[in-house]
Amino acid sequence: MPRQKIVVNLAPADIRKEGSSYDLSIAIGILASSNQLTTEELDKFIILGELSLDGAVQPIKGALPIAVQAKKDGFKGIILPSVNAKEAAIVADMEIYGIDNLNDVVDFFERKITIAPTYVNINEEFEKNINSYEVDFSDVKGQENIKRALEIAAAGGHNVILIGPPGAGKTMLAKRLPTILPPLTVEESLETTKIHSVAGTLPTAESLMTTRPFRTPHHTISDVALVGGGTHPQPGEISLAHNGVLFLDELPEFKRTVLEVMRQPLESQSITISRSKFTVDYPARFMLIAAMNPCRIDENLHHKKEWIIHS
């Protein structure tokens, strides 16, 4: 607002705020304080969204965990970007309103327009999309001994290492392993969805993750990217693979420090990220699948040539 000084207090002040999710709520607060918006229902809603310069509302991260906490705190409903509405609507007994621009929010509170609340039947959504994988373990022809080993590993939740020459089918088999794991329960689905919501990796068209995640980080990944962390800790690959499969292709190419930091999460099935002012716990219960060649090609090329000649 030109020629006006506005102070916005984001209490509690000792908790660091980040991201653009506050844009919409700050804008509505300014309109209300300047009497451009008159309503008595502002304190009943959580208002979230990133604002563009033209007033359009952009998607945010973490809509599902926010909705869960809003219900615990006794709020009536949430107003957020329409893209995130289905995600937040998983939480029952909450009024979820998806909006596309700032004017919609103003008109909604002044009762100039009516916005239908978004409703998601969690059981119906879960049953409709459960185990909807793009690939299937039955695609693999032959390889009976390897398939049997993976079936046993899937049944017991064991970790696996696949050793074989390039083109033997290691990656193909690993990608299809989640399709023979037990289907996600509703509780596991919600837990997995929360993690991907916080990380911003939840597919736009989905409100609930109904398939077990399959994560395959490149061997150049850093230890922070693998286990999570950063200035403002975010879930790493081991947490994004929670309730699913973490596939490490070309295992010998991963840095030793990256592999070492996985020791504790593999045992405790969780990761604790500590910073000076706060600590964050992320779950990390996953099945580890690793693949490697019998030897490193760059260092053993001469020996491989001799073996080929002799054979």
Secondary structure, DSSP 8 states (H G I E B T S, - for coil): -TT-------SSTTS---SSTTHHHHHHHHHHHTTSS--S-GGGEEE--EE-TTSBEE--S-HHHHHHHHHHTT-SEEEEEGGGHHHHTTSTT-EEEEESBHHHHHHHHTTSS--------HHHHHHHHTT--SS-GGG--S-HHHHHHHHHHHHHT--EEEE--TTSSHHHHHHHGGGGS----HHHHHHHHHHHHHHT-S-TT-SS--S--EE---TT--HHHHHEETTTTEE-HHHHTTTSEEEESSGGGS-HHHHHTTHHHHHHSEEEEE-SS-EEEEE---EEEEEE-SS-HHHHHHHHHHHHHH-
